[in-house]
Amino acid sequence: MARVIVVGAGLGGLPAAYELRHYLGRGHQVTLVSQSPKFTFIPGLVLVALGHIPLERVQLEVATLAKRHGLEWVQGKVERIDPKLQRVYTADRVLDYDYLVIASGSELATDVVPGAGVYSHSICTPSHALAARTAWAEFLEQQGDLVVGALPGAGCFGPAYEFVLMAEAELRRRGIRDKVRITFVTPEPYIGHLGIMGLQNAYELTASLLARRGIYTVTNAEVVEIQPDRVVLADGRTFKFGYSMFLPAFRGAEFVRVSGLGNAKGFLPVLPTMQHQDYSNIYGVGVAVQLDQPDKTPVPIGMPKSGQMTEEMALAAAHNIAVQVGTLPPPFMEPTLEALCFAEYGETGIAYVAAPVMPDPVTGKRRYSFAWQGVWVNWVKAAFERYFLLKMRLGLGLPWFEKLGLQVLFGLSLSRPAVQRPQAQEVIQV
Ligand SMILES: Cc1cc2nc3c(=O)[nH]c(=O)nc-3n(C[C@H](O)[C@H](O)[C@H](O)COP(=O)(O)OP(=O)(O)OC[C@H]3O[C@@H](n4cnc5c(N)ncnc54)[C@H](O)[C@@H]3O)c2cc1C
């Protein structure tokens, strides 16, 4: 019997555990270890922070899901991994594994900019979104200037655009838009870069929408400090605010760093098969994985790791473990990292497609990329949230009809057979 541990019950970990359960059959053990008792659909946190929906709408109890779908469940924060002894350590448990999937998301590097996370809000975790929501409700009463954006090194920009444009729509709805000056401050070299350079149509659509909504934009912005009432840039410019929301840079989980499994930022270096470059029985999935930003921007930015990319990685990791265990025939699979992202912008939205997100390292080109605008994007996004939560309740990872839909509607493929690599073919004896 193979023992597989999945660390993290988020957008990567839970689908990975379901796919493993499906591929391995009941003769093998799949254990889910996560510090939070709840699964959170993180993309929903923008709406939570703006008070549009309650947090509970985007959360599920992991213990219930695990019991229902045949997963062992351990609630605990992983503190260390010993990859040689093949052990995972939490505060009060030692767990042995034959295969390990690390899907522990990110930690927020707010400490690199003084005042960030103290005087500015973030919406990256459930508790941050709730704090942001309380302050937003107070702001709506008192008003002032609104400054939204991303800090240097951030790789996730979509939620900042969503927040600023939905906040603007809310201010208009309440008839107080003229009382609030709104500034969007980003390290991106241009509006709509999104960490994915050269996304066709993205600049035109996104920049013109911000301009039409009267939002002043600052690009190549290096925020060096956030003071109680203002944001300070490296070039000396300051922007006063009554409310500010900044997405910080991410880094990998502490246990990845202390276990010597990560790069300097604690992200996992993985092969295209999602196997750790030094340990063929350890896999990385989602935000925990190292993806280098190919664009050398004036202010450093990271690489976005979207929900769909995360799911593709989860699918490939589960498939490849099943090949190693012997319940699936070779070949190994690798994620294509082709991705579609729906961004809700008030009365309209923009769907961004990058196929793949990482351009070809030699030609710098993609198969295709595009951005479409319309209110339908918001309907699809709302429907997708419900669909995602439903499939998590039903114990489905990436079902065939979702893959087919993405292929037919958007021309996206999610995984492909991996190029043969000696390390990837190693079979672990269990
Ligand atoms: C505000 C926001 C909005 C977003 N909107 C979109 C969007 O609209 N579309 C899109 O495609 N992507 C979006 N993303 C990106 C998307 O949320 C991520 O790609 C996705 O959540 C990554 O999944 P993950 O499993 O890597 O991490 P997460 O979903 O964050 O899950 C990490 C899991 O690991 C657990 N964990 C962490 N540390 C430990 C530890 N030491 N021990 C045990 N467990 C641990 C956590 O409790 C959690 O269960 C958004 C991101 C943010 C922050």
The ligand as an SDF file (V2000), in Angstrom:
LIG
                    3D

 53 58  0  0  0  0  0  0  0  0999 V2000
   -7.4170   37.5860   -3.5430 C   0  0  0  0  0  0  0  0  0  0  0  0
   -7.0970   36.5970   -4.6150 C   0  0  0  0  0  0  0  0  0  0  0  0
   -7.9590   36.4500   -5.6860 C   0  0  0  0  0  0  0  0  0  0  0  0
   -7.6660   35.5460   -6.6930 C   0  0  0  0  0  0  0  0  0  0  0  0
   -8.5050   35.4370   -7.7690 N   0  0  0  0  0  0  0  0  0  0  0  0
   -8.2530   34.5300   -8.7250 C   0  0  0  0  0  0  0  0  0  0  0  0
   -9.1340   34.3950   -9.8420 C   0  0  0  0  0  0  0  0  0  0  0  0
  -10.1140   35.1180   -9.9610 O   0  0  0  0  0  0  0  0  0  0  0  0
   -8.8460   33.4360  -10.7620 N   0  0  0  0  0  0  0  0  0  0  0  0
   -7.7610   32.6280  -10.6360 C   0  0  0  0  0  0  0  0  0  0  0  0
   -7.5500   31.7620  -11.4950 O   0  0  0  0  0  0  0  0  0  0  0  0
   -6.9010   32.7260   -9.6140 N   0  0  0  0  0  0  0  0  0  0  0  0
   -7.1280   33.6600   -8.6510 C   0  0  0  0  0  0  0  0  0  0  0  0
   -6.2750   33.7720   -7.5920 N   0  0  0  0  0  0  0  0  0  0  0  0
   -5.1700   32.8220   -7.4780 C   0  0  0  0  0  0  0  0  0  0  0  0
   -5.6590   31.5060   -6.8160 C   0  0  0  0  0  0  0  0  0  0  0  0
   -6.3600   31.8180   -5.6380 O   0  0  0  0  0  0  0  0  0  0  0  0
   -4.4580   30.6250   -6.5270 C   0  0  0  0  0  0  0  0  0  0  0  0
   -3.9360   30.2190   -7.7690 O   0  0  0  0  0  0  0  0  0  0  0  0
   -4.8260   29.3760   -5.7420 C   0  0  0  0  0  0  0  0  0  0  0  0
   -5.4630   29.6730   -4.5320 O   0  0  0  0  0  0  0  0  0  0  0  0
   -3.5590   28.5780   -5.4750 C   0  0  0  0  0  0  0  0  0  0  0  0
   -3.8900   27.3850   -4.8300 O   0  0  0  0  0  0  0  0  0  0  0  0
   -2.8770   26.7310   -3.7910 P   0  0  0  0  0  0  0  0  0  0  0  0
   -3.4380   25.4000   -3.4710 O   0  0  0  0  0  0  0  0  0  0  0  0
   -1.4930   26.8320   -4.2980 O   0  0  0  0  0  0  0  0  0  0  0  0
   -2.9450   27.6920   -2.5110 O   0  0  0  0  0  0  0  0  0  0  0  0
   -4.1740   27.9750   -1.5380 P   0  0  0  0  0  0  0  0  0  0  0  0
   -5.4660   27.8710   -2.2440 O   0  0  0  0  0  0  0  0  0  0  0  0
   -3.8350   29.2450   -0.8540 O   0  0  0  0  0  0  0  0  0  0  0  0
   -4.1070   26.7780   -0.4860 O   0  0  0  0  0  0  0  0  0  0  0  0
   -3.0120   26.6180    0.3910 C   0  0  0  0  0  0  0  0  0  0  0  0
   -3.4040   25.6020    1.4540 C   0  0  0  0  0  0  0  0  0  0  0  0
   -2.2390   25.2500    2.1980 O   0  0  0  0  0  0  0  0  0  0  0  0
   -2.5400   25.2950    3.5790 C   0  0  0  0  0  0  0  0  0  0  0  0
   -1.2690   25.5290    4.2790 N   0  0  0  0  0  0  0  0  0  0  0  0
   -0.4330   26.5850    4.1600 C   0  0  0  0  0  0  0  0  0  0  0  0
    0.6490   26.4080    4.9440 N   0  0  0  0  0  0  0  0  0  0  0  0
    0.5000   25.2200    5.5680 C   0  0  0  0  0  0  0  0  0  0  0  0
    1.2700   24.4910    6.5120 C   0  0  0  0  0  0  0  0  0  0  0  0
    2.4380   24.9480    6.9830 N   0  0  0  0  0  0  0  0  0  0  0  0
    0.8030   23.2970    6.9470 N   0  0  0  0  0  0  0  0  0  0  0  0
   -0.3810   22.8160    6.5090 C   0  0  0  0  0  0  0  0  0  0  0  0
   -1.1570   23.4660    5.6050 N   0  0  0  0  0  0  0  0  0  0  0  0
   -0.7150   24.6480    5.1440 C   0  0  0  0  0  0  0  0  0  0  0  0
   -3.5680   26.4150    3.6880 C   0  0  0  0  0  0  0  0  0  0  0  0
   -4.3060   26.3220    4.8970 O   0  0  0  0  0  0  0  0  0  0  0  0
   -4.4090   26.1360    2.4550 C   0  0  0  0  0  0  0  0  0  0  0  0
   -5.3550   25.1050    2.7220 O   0  0  0  0  0  0  0  0  0  0  0  0
   -6.5070   34.7250   -6.6010 C   0  0  0  0  0  0  0  0  0  0  0  0
   -5.6350   34.8840   -5.5210 C   0  0  0  0  0  0  0  0  0  0  0  0
   -5.9100   35.8150   -4.5320 C   0  0  0  0  0  0  0  0  0  0  0  0
   -4.9580   35.9690   -3.3790 C   0  0  0  0  0  0  0  0  0  0  0  0
  1  2  1  0
  2  3  1  0
  2 52  2  0
  3  4  2  0
  4  5  1  0
  4 50  1  0
  5  6  2  0
  6  7  1  0
  6 13  1  0
  7  8  2  0
  7  9  1  0
  9 10  1  0
 10 11  2  0
 10 12  1  0
 12 13  2  0
 13 14  1  0
 14 15  1  0
 14 50  1  0
 15 16  1  0
 16 17  1  0
 16 18  1  0
 18 19  1  0
 18 20  1  0
 20 21  1  0
 20 22  1  0
 22 23  1  0
 23 24  1  0
 24 25  2  0
 24 26  1  0
 24 27  1  0
 27 28  1  0
 28 29  2  0
 28 30  1  0
 28 31  1  0
 31 32  1  0
 32 33  1  0
 33 34  1  0
 33 48  1  0
 34 35  1  0
 35 36  1  0
 35 46  1  0
 36 37  1  0
 36 45  1  0
 37 38  2  0
 38 39  1  0
 39 40  1  0
 39 45  2  0
 40 41  1  0
 40 42  2  0
 42 43  1  0
 43 44  2  0
 44 45  1  0
 46 47  1  0
 46 48  1  0
 48 49  1  0
 50 51  2  0
 51 52  1  0
 52 53  1  0
M  END
$$$$
